[in-house]
Amino acid sequence: MGRIKAKIRLGFVGAGFMGQVAHLANYRDLEGCEIAALAELREDLREAVAERYGIRQRYATHVQLLKDADVDAVIAITPRSMTFDVARDCLTAGKHLFTEKPMALGYDQARELVGYAKKRNLTYAVGFMRRYDTGMQRVKSIFAQSVKTGRMGQEIFVRCHCFGGYNYGHIDGAIKSKENIPGFKTDDHFVPSWVPPKRRRDYARFLNVYCHNINLIRYILARPFKVDYVNLKRPEGGVVVLNADGLLCVLELGQYNLNGWSEMLEIYFTEGHIKAFPPPALLRNVSAALETYDRRTDRTLVYGNDFSWAFRRQAEAFVGSLLSGGSLPTEAKECLEDMKIIEQIWKYEVGVS
């Protein structure tokens, strides 16, 4: 995709909590773009949010917004059950697009969206903000360099742990509404038909939460994955074993009812390790902390926070790619592999061949 103009005119679809605290505020402050239009089904919320962010063009539906010729790209932050339909309409209307993850509730739908973007030569990015965390980018660099030089020996094991609790931090002031979303259906209406009805809610939650972890380890290791073992019978605690071209990756996944967020990534070598500790997703200006140990030098290095926020860097990257025509690490065509792996995990879990 080539450069389109000096300043990007954005259309926002969805003015809910995540749209406000993680996206609208960031794009509003970027010099390379202007929030030109907002579509929101809830009238009172639409008007209140548009007034706060100085958005002049306001639409009841995304279909109306897509007819606005001045809109170059769309940021669609909708409930997961609505993401596919909204994304399809945006791409077929010729708009560059950013959606939150997951881009759909099944691989076939996700592949369809990637096809629309490719056919129209559009940038379509997915909200895996961990790839823009400066700490996690450093992990990727250290891992690649360690493998190349052998300075930590042979890589032997990866452990990814995510037990989520309440992960909001320093986030307040979002405009709330008691209005219902017209025609809203929950995620379990849209998951693949091969998922048993009693497991559809579990599948949808797994896809929403742990697609982050799968996307992140794929980014860091940069290797093909296959599924070796799955046990997700208890949603409060489960395990997945992935095989990354011979390197075993164990995912410990679950939830607990605490005000906290327990997430870490550990990569072990025969002569050292890399450990990373991502912050709660909505904790502003805090990047992942990490630690490395190299037995050959007998040194432990600890890297602290650089006072950046992955959500802000994600917004900067999306606008920058539209201005320059550059690529992104979270383009939908790359993230499509996450959807394939997650379906393989769940087919193993429910016994579908």
N, C-alpha and C positions, 0 to 999 in steps of 0.2 A: 504494500500500500504506500502511495506517495504522500507527500505533505499536502494537507488540504487547505489550511489558511493560518493566519497569524494568531488567531484566538479561537478556541473551540467553544461553540455554543451547545451547552448540555441541556438535555431534557431529563428530568427526574421522574421516575415512576415509583410511587410508594413513599409515604411520608410518616411511616411508623417509627417506633423507637430506634431500631437499628439504622434505618435510613437517616435519622436525624443525628444520632450521636457518633456514628462511625463513618458517615459518608458526606452528608450535606455540609456539615461544618468544615470538613477538610477541603472539599471542592470550592466552597465559597471563598476560601482564603488563597487559592492558587491564582497567580497572575496570568497563566496561560489559558484560562477558561472563564466562562460566564454561565451561571445557571439561568437559562433563558425561559424554562417552562417547567411546570410541575403538574403531574397527573395523580390524583388520589380519589378513590371512590367515596371516602367519607368527607362530606362537604365541610363540616365545621373544622375538622383537622386540616383539610386542604387550605382553607382560607387563613387559619392561624399560622401554619408553618410558612406559607407563602409570604405573609406579612413579616414574620420574623426574619426571613432570609432575603427579603426584597425581590421576590420572584414575581414578575409582572404577568406573564402568561400562565393561566390556570385552567386545567381541564379536568372534567369528571372521570374520563377514562384514558387509558394509554392509546386507544385507537384514535381518539381525537388529537392527542398530542402528536402522533406519528404523521398527521397531515400537515404539521407545521414545518414548512420548508426551511425555516431558519435553524432548526435543530440538526446539528451534525452527528451527535452521539447521544446515547441514552444510558443512564445509570438506573438499572431496575432492581430495586430492593423490595421484593414482594414476598409474601408467604411462599414456602416451598411448593405447595400444591398449585400455585399460579405461575411459577417461574417459566415452565416450558411454553405455555401459551403466549405469555408476554414476550419472551425471548424470540420465539418464532415470528411473531408479528413485527417486532423491531427489525429483525434481520431481513425479512422479506420486503420490508419497507425501505431497505437500503441504509439503515442507520448503524453506525459503529456501536458496539454494545459492551457494557460491563454488567454482569449479574453477580449476586452472591452465590456461594456454593450451597448445595450442589446445583449444577445447571439443569438437572432434571431428576426424576425419581427412578430412572432406569436407563440402561446403556443404550437401548435402541433410540429413545428420544434424544439423548445427548448426542449420539452420532448424527441424527437428523439435523440438529442445530448446527453442528460443525460443518455439515454439508452446505447448509444455507450460507454460512459465512464464507466458505471457500468459493462457492459459485459466484458470489457478489464481491469478492475481494475485500471483505470487511474485517476490521479488527474486532475480535470477540474475546474478551478476557473474563476470567472467573475469579471470585474473591478468595483466593488462598493467600491471605496476607502474611502468613508465616514465611513465605519465600522472600518477603521484603524486609523481614526483621534483620537488622545488621548483625546481630549475634549469630543467627542461623546461617547467614551468608558466610560468616567467618568460619563456621563449622564446615560448610561445604568446601571452602578453600583449603582448610587445614587437612581435611580428610583426603582430598584429591592429591595434595602435595605429599602427604604421608604415604599414600599408596604408590605414588610415582617414585619417590626416593627410597622407600623402605625404611625410613628413619625410626618408625615405631615397630618394625617387623611386619609380620603377616596379619592382615585383618582377619578376625576369627569369629566375632559375634556382635550382634546389634540388639539392644533392648530398648523398646519404646513403651513408656508407661504413661497412661492418661486416665486419671480418676477425677473427673470433673465435679466440682461443687458449684458454688456461686462465684462467677468469674468477672463480675463488674467491679471496677475500681475508679474512683474520681469521675464517675459519669452521673451527671444530674442535669436537671433543667429541661429535659425533653418534654415537649408539649404532648399531653395525653388527651384521649378522646374516649367517651363511653359509647360511641357509635359502633354498630356492627358492620362488618364488611359484607356487602350484599353478595349473595350467592356463594359464600365461602364454604369450601369443603376441606376436611382434614387430609393430611398426607396419605393415610392408609387407603383412601379411595383411588390413589394413582400409582401405587407401587406395582411392580410386575405381577402378572396373574399367577405365576408359578409360586409366589410366596404364599404359604398357607394363611388363611384369614387371621388366625390367632397369633401369627408372628408378624403381621404387617406393620404394626406400630413399632415393634422392636427393630425391624429392618429400616424403617424411616428414621428412627432415632440414630441408629448406627451410622447410616449414610450421612446424616447431618453433622454429627459430632466427629466421628473418626475418619471421615474423608480427609480431614486436615492432617492427621498423623500419617496416613498412607501417602498423601501427596507430598508431605515433607520428606519422608525417608526416600521416596523416589527421586526427589530433587537433589538430595545430598549424595546418595549412593550412585545415581545415574547408571543403573543396571536394570535389566529385565527381571520381572518378578513372576513367581508362580506360587500357588497356595499349597502348603504341605499339610496343615492341620488347623482345625477350627473347633472351638467349644464355646458357644455363646448361649448356652441354655439358661443362664442366670444373667439378666441384663445389668445387675449391680456388680458383676465381676465375670469377665471372660478372657479367653486367650485366642490369639491367631498366630500361627507360625508361617511366615513367608520365606521363600527361598530366593535370594537375590543373586542369581548366577553362582550358586554354591555357598554364599554367605547367609547363614541363618539369621532371621530377624524375628524376634518374639515381641508381639504386641500384647501388652497387659491393659485391658480396657474395662472401665466400669464407672460407677457413679456413687457419690455419697452425699449426704445432706449436711454439708458443712460450708461455712463461709470461707472458702479457699479453693485453690486450684492446684492439683498435684499432677504435674506433667514434666517428663524428662526424656532425654534421648541419650543413650550411652553406646559408644562404639568402642569395642575392645580389640586391641592388637596383641600380638605375642610379647611386645616390648613397651606397651603403653596404652593409653586410652584417651578418648575425647568424651566429655560429659557436658550436656547443654540443658538449661533449665528455662524454658519459655515462660514469660509472665502471663498472668490472666489476659485474655484477648483485649478486654476493654480497659486495661490499665494504661493510661496515656504516658507517653515519654519514658517508657521503660522497655529496653530491648532484652533479648535473652542473655542470661549470664552463662559463661562456660568455663570449663577447666580442662587443661590437658596435662598429661604426665608422660614423660619420655624416659624410660629406664636407662637408656644409653648415656644420657646427660644427668640423670637423677634429678630432674627439675620438674616442679609442678608450676604451671602458669595459670593464673586466674584472670579472666577478662571481665570487666565490669560493664555497667550500663553506659551507653553513649548519649543518653537523653534524646532518643528518637522513638517514633511510634510507627509500627508497621502499617497501620491503616493510612496514616498520612503519606508515607513513602509509596504505598500502593497507588493512591490517588495521583501523586506526582508522576509516577511511572506511566499510568494509563494516559494522562493528558500529554506527557512527553512523547509517547509513542505515536499519538495522533498528529502531533505537530511535526515530528521528524520522520515519520514512516518507519521507525525502528520496531524491532520485535520485543515481546514480553515473555518472561518466564512462566506466566500463567495464562497463556493463550489457550482457548478451549480445546484446540486440536491436540495439545500436549496433555491437558488434564483429562481428556477422554479416557486415557489408560486407567485412571483412578476408578472410573465407573465400571470398567471391565473387571478389574481386580475385586471390587466390592461385590459384584454379582457372582464372581467365582467363589468368594468367601461364603456368601449366603446360599449358593447352590450346594456347597459342601455341607453347610449347617443344616439345611432342611432336606438333604438327600435327593436333590434333583441332578440328574446327569446331563 
